[in-house]
């Protein structure tokens, strides 16, 4: 299953939360791991990501990560500003400028890394070191802060960079550590996804309603645009289907509205609906994105095979 390393534990966690809502609240190590463990798991995940970057190959992963992150940020801001300009603070179809920016500027790093192992190049995987910066509320707060709606939490950037640097330095100094991290990544991804999914249940879909589904479809559809832009900015031998892999909204974006309200209490009344919409969008994109990436990967392989056959035919003719 494309993205199964993320989809399976997410379904498992959502099902448990829906059918046995108190199970994750039992306390002790169980609650610490499966419900409250997401920040710790994300920190560990960033260390693993940092360890995968080869200092001798930092150029292309850095370039790709900057492209991916920049595209997400710019499109999210443009859509948020467009909603604000044409529909005002209450937004369109229940989608406020805040939730539009929160959902589109954010991407599912766990799904990206899982898909990159199957459809991407090593430099695509290394790009996660920059792409991981859009996990959490930082870029949303930057975008809203530029319009005076929230302050810019510089500490959020520092807090993201520290584990990445630890992994980067350690992984380049110790090859055994780098290898160990590569083996550990699927395990960490699995349990991190459970801890993310444990905070929502199927009632989230009902709460957000059509607006959450529309937000998810917009986010997933953006992957089509990102696919073409990404490859337009790369050399032919570095192109892949991974541009489409950022047409996602991570479940951690559901925590962003509360962070915004903490910076700007006047937006507190928007938090419940925005949280549900982000969570619904994350589920929609989690299921759609892997198939979109697989489609474009197949498309690229067919095109390359056709070009190779044409080159061979011309060579034989000459």
C-alpha positions as CSV (number, residue, x, y, z in Angstrom):
1,X,0.0,0.0,0.0
2,X,1.5,3.4,-1.0
3,X,2.3,5.2,2.2
4,X,1.1,2.2,4.2
5,X,3.7,2.9,6.9
6,X,1.6,6.0,7.8
7,X,-1.9,5.0,6.7
8,X,-2.1,1.7,8.6
9,X,-1.1,3.1,12.0
10,X,-3.3,6.2,11.4
11,X,-6.3,4.0,10.7
12,X,-5.5,1.9,13.8
13,X,-5.2,5.0,16.0
14,X,-8.4,6.6,14.7
15,X,-10.3,3.4,15.1
16,X,-9.1,2.9,18.7
17,X,-9.9,6.6,19.5
18,X,-13.4,6.2,18.0
19,X,-14.3,2.8,19.5
20,X,-12.4,2.9,22.8
21,X,-11.8,6.6,23.5
22,X,-10.5,6.1,27.0
23,X,-7.8,3.6,26.0
24,X,-5.2,6.3,25.2
25,X,-6.0,8.0,28.5
26,X,-5.1,5.0,30.7
27,X,-2.0,6.9,31.9
28,X,1.6,5.9,32.5
29,X,3.8,4.7,29.6
30,X,0.8,3.9,27.4
31,X,-0.5,7.5,27.4
32,X,3.0,8.8,27.3
33,X,3.8,6.8,24.2
34,X,0.6,6.7,22.2
35,X,-1.1,10.0,23.1
36,X,1.5,12.5,24.4
37,X,4.5,11.2,22.6
38,X,4.2,13.1,19.4
39,X,6.6,16.0,20.2
40,X,9.2,13.5,21.4
41,X,8.7,11.3,18.4
42,X,8.9,14.3,16.1
43,X,12.2,15.4,17.7
44,X,13.6,11.9,17.3
45,X,12.3,11.8,13.7
46,X,14.1,15.1,12.9
47,X,17.4,13.6,14.3
48,X,16.9,10.6,12.0
49,X,16.3,12.9,9.1
50,X,19.3,15.0,9.9
51,X,21.5,11.9,10.0
52,X,20.6,10.9,6.5
53,X,22.1,14.1,5.0
54,X,25.6,13.5,3.6
55,X,27.7,16.7,4.2
56,X,29.4,16.0,0.8
57,X,26.0,16.0,-0.9
58,X,24.3,18.8,1.0
59,X,23.9,21.0,-2.0
60,X,21.1,19.3,-3.9
61,X,19.1,18.2,-0.9
62,X,19.3,21.7,0.4
63,X,18.2,23.1,-3.0
64,X,15.3,20.6,-3.3
65,X,14.2,21.2,0.3
66,X,14.2,25.0,-0.3
67,X,12.1,24.6,-3.5
68,X,9.5,22.3,-1.8
69,X,9.2,24.5,1.3
70,X,9.1,27.7,-0.7
71,X,6.4,26.5,-3.0
72,X,4.2,25.4,0.0
73,X,4.7,28.6,1.8
74,X,4.0,30.9,-1.2
75,X,0.9,29.1,-2.3
76,X,-0.5,28.9,1.2
77,X,0.0,32.6,1.7
78,X,-1.5,33.5,-1.7
79,X,-4.6,31.4,-1.1
80,X,-5.0,32.8,2.4
81,X,-4.7,36.4,1.2
82,X,-7.1,35.6,-1.7
83,X,-9.7,34.3,0.7
84,X,-9.3,37.3,3.0
85,X,-9.5,39.8,0.1
86,X,-12.6,38.3,-1.7
87,X,-14.5,36.8,1.2
88,X,-13.3,38.6,4.4
89,X,-12.3,37.1,7.8
90,X,-15.2,34.6,7.8
91,X,-13.8,33.1,4.7
92,X,-15.2,30.9,1.9
93,X,-17.4,27.8,2.5
94,X,-16.4,28.1,6.2
95,X,-12.7,28.2,5.3
96,X,-11.1,31.2,7.0
97,X,-7.8,32.8,5.8
98,X,-6.2,31.3,9.0
99,X,-7.1,27.7,8.3
100,X,-6.3,28.0,4.6
101,X,-2.7,29.2,5.4
102,X,-2.4,26.6,8.2
103,X,-3.3,23.7,6.0
104,X,-1.6,24.6,2.8
105,X,1.8,25.8,4.2
106,X,2.0,22.6,6.2
107,X,2.9,19.1,4.8
108,X,3.0,15.6,6.1
109,X,6.8,14.9,6.6
110,X,6.1,11.3,7.7
111,X,4.3,10.5,4.5
112,X,6.8,12.4,2.4
113,X,9.7,10.4,3.8
114,X,7.8,7.1,3.3
115,X,7.0,8.0,-0.3
116,X,10.5,9.2,-1.1
117,X,11.9,5.7,-0.2
118,X,9.7,4.2,-2.9
119,X,9.4,6.9,-5.6
120,X,12.2,9.5,-4.9
121,X,15.9,9.8,-5.2
122,X,18.4,10.1,-2.2
123,X,18.4,13.8,-2.7
124,X,14.6,13.9,-2.4
125,X,14.9,12.1,0.9
126,X,17.6,14.5,2.1
127,X,15.2,17.4,1.3
128,X,13.2,16.6,4.4
129,X,15.8,18.4,6.4
130,X,14.4,21.7,5.1
131,X,10.8,20.5,4.4
132,X,10.5,19.5,8.1
133,X,10.6,23.2,9.0
134,X,6.9,23.5,8.0
135,X,5.9,21.0,10.6
136,X,4.0,22.8,13.3
137,X,2.8,26.4,13.5
138,X,5.9,28.3,12.5
139,X,5.3,29.1,8.9
140,X,1.6,29.8,9.6
141,X,2.6,32.3,12.3
142,X,5.2,33.9,10.0
143,X,2.5,34.4,7.3
144,X,-0.1,35.7,9.8
145,X,2.6,37.8,11.5
146,X,3.4,39.5,8.3
147,X,-0.1,40.8,8.2
148,X,-0.1,41.8,11.9
149,X,-2.3,38.9,13.1
150,X,0.2,37.1,15.2
151,X,3.8,37.3,16.4
152,X,6.7,35.4,14.9
153,X,8.0,32.7,17.4
154,X,11.7,32.7,16.6
155,X,12.1,29.9,19.2
156,X,10.0,27.6,17.1
157,X,12.6,27.7,14.3
158,X,15.4,27.2,16.7
159,X,13.6,24.2,18.3
160,X,13.2,22.6,14.9
161,X,16.8,23.1,13.8
162,X,18.4,21.7,17.0
163,X,17.5,18.0,16.5
164,X,18.2,18.3,12.8
165,X,21.7,19.6,13.5
166,X,22.3,16.9,16.1
167,X,21.4,14.2,13.6
168,X,23.4,15.9,10.8
169,X,26.6,16.3,12.8
170,X,26.4,12.9,14.5
171,X,25.5,11.1,11.2
172,X,28.4,12.5,9.4
173,X,30.9,11.8,12.2
174,X,29.7,8.2,12.8
175,X,28.7,6.0,9.9
176,X,27.3,3.4,12.3
177,X,24.9,5.9,13.8
178,X,23.7,6.9,10.3
179,X,23.1,3.2,9.5
180,X,21.2,2.7,12.8
181,X,19.0,5.7,12.1
182,X,18.1,4.4,8.6
183,X,16.9,1.1,10.2
184,X,15.1,2.9,13.0
185,X,13.1,5.3,10.8
186,X,10.2,3.0,9.9
187,X,9.7,2.2,13.6
188,X,9.7,5.8,14.7
189,X,7.4,6.8,11.8
190,X,4.9,4.1,12.8
191,X,4.7,5.1,16.4
192,X,4.7,8.8,15.7
193,X,1.7,8.3,13.4
194,X,-0.2,6.5,16.1
195,X,0.4,9.4,18.5
196,X,-0.8,11.8,15.9
197,X,-3.9,9.8,15.1
198,X,-4.8,9.2,18.8
199,X,-5.9,12.9,19.0
200,X,-8.8,12.5,16.6
201,X,-11.7,10.2,15.7
202,X,-14.2,9.7,13.0
203,X,-16.5,12.4,14.5
204,X,-13.9,14.9,13.3
205,X,-15.3,14.4,9.8
206,X,-18.8,15.2,11.0
207,X,-17.6,18.3,12.9
208,X,-15.7,19.8,10.0
209,X,-18.3,18.7,7.4
210,X,-17.9,19.6,3.8
211,X,-15.5,22.5,4.5
212,X,-12.9,20.1,5.9
213,X,-13.3,17.8,2.9
214,X,-13.0,20.7,0.5
215,X,-9.8,21.9,2.3
216,X,-8.3,18.4,1.9
217,X,-9.2,18.3,-1.8
218,X,-7.6,21.7,-2.4
219,X,-4.5,20.6,-0.5
220,X,-4.2,17.4,-2.5
221,X,-4.9,19.1,-5.8
222,X,-2.0,21.5,-5.1
223,X,0.3,18.5,-5.5
224,X,-0.4,18.5,-9.2
225,X,0.9,22.1,-9.4
226,X,3.9,21.3,-7.2
227,X,4.8,18.3,-9.4
228,X,5.2,20.4,-12.5
229,X,6.9,23.4,-10.8
230,X,9.3,21.1,-8.9
231,X,10.5,19.4,-12.0
232,X,10.7,22.6,-14.0
233,X,13.3,23.8,-11.5
234,X,15.4,20.7,-11.6
235,X,17.9,19.1,-14.0
236,X,16.6,16.1,-15.9
237,X,18.5,13.5,-13.9
238,X,17.2,14.9,-10.6
239,X,13.5,15.0,-11.5
240,X,11.0,12.8,-9.8
241,X,7.4,12.5,-8.8
242,X,8.1,13.9,-5.3
243,X,6.8,17.4,-6.0
244,X,3.3,15.8,-5.8
245,X,4.2,14.3,-2.4
246,X,3.9,17.7,-0.7
247,X,0.2,18.0,-1.7
248,X,-0.6,17.1,1.9
249,X,-1.7,18.6,5.2
250,X,-0.2,16.9,8.3
251,X,-2.3,16.1,11.3
252,X,0.0,18.3,13.4
253,X,-1.5,21.3,11.6
254,X,-4.6,20.7,13.7
255,X,-2.5,22.1,16.6
256,X,-1.7,25.3,14.7
257,X,-5.1,27.1,15.3
258,X,-4.6,26.8,19.1
259,X,-1.1,28.2,18.8
260,X,-2.4,31.1,16.7
261,X,-5.1,31.8,19.3
262,X,-2.4,31.8,22.0
263,X,-0.6,34.6,20.1
264,X,-3.8,36.4,19.2
265,X,-6.7,35.7,21.6
266,X,-9.2,37.5,19.3
267,X,-9.0,34.4,17.0
268,X,-9.9,31.9,19.8
269,X,-13.5,31.5,18.6
270,X,-12.2,30.1,15.3
271,X,-10.1,27.3,16.9
272,X,-12.6,24.4,17.3
273,X,-13.8,24.5,13.6
274,X,-10.3,25.2,12.2
275,X,-8.9,22.3,14.2
276,X,-11.5,19.9,12.9
277,X,-11.0,21.2,9.3
278,X,-7.2,20.7,9.5
279,X,-7.6,17.2,10.9
280,X,-10.1,16.3,8.2
281,X,-7.8,17.7,5.5
282,X,-4.9,15.7,6.8
283,X,-7.0,12.4,6.5
284,X,-8.1,13.3,3.0
285,X,-4.6,14.1,1.7
286,X,-3.1,11.1,3.5
287,X,-5.2,8.8,1.4
288,X,-5.1,10.7,-1.9
289,X,-1.5,11.8,-2.1
290,X,0.2,8.3,-2.3
291,X,-1.9,7.5,-5.3
292,X,-1.2,10.8,-7.0
293,X,2.5,10.3,-6.5
294,X,2.3,6.7,-7.8
295,X,0.4,8.0,-10.9
296,X,3.0,10.7,-11.7
297,X,5.9,8.2,-11.1
298,X,4.3,5.8,-13.5
299,X,3.9,8.6,-16.0
300,X,7.5,9.6,-15.7
301,X,8.8,6.0,-16.1
302,X,6.7,5.5,-19.3
303,X,8.0,8.8,-20.7
304,X,11.6,7.8,-20.0
305,X,11.1,4.4,-21.5
306,X,9.6,6.0,-24.6
307,X,12.5,8.4,-24.9
308,X,15.0,5.6,-24.4
309,X,13.4,3.5,-27.1
310,X,13.4,6.5,-29.5
311,X,17.1,7.2,-28.8
312,X,17.9,3.5,-29.5
313,X,16.0,3.5,-32.7
314,X,17.8,6.7,-33.9
315,X,21.1,5.1,-32.9
316,X,20.4,1.9,-34.9
317,X,19.2,4.0,-37.9
318,X,22.4,6.0,-37.9
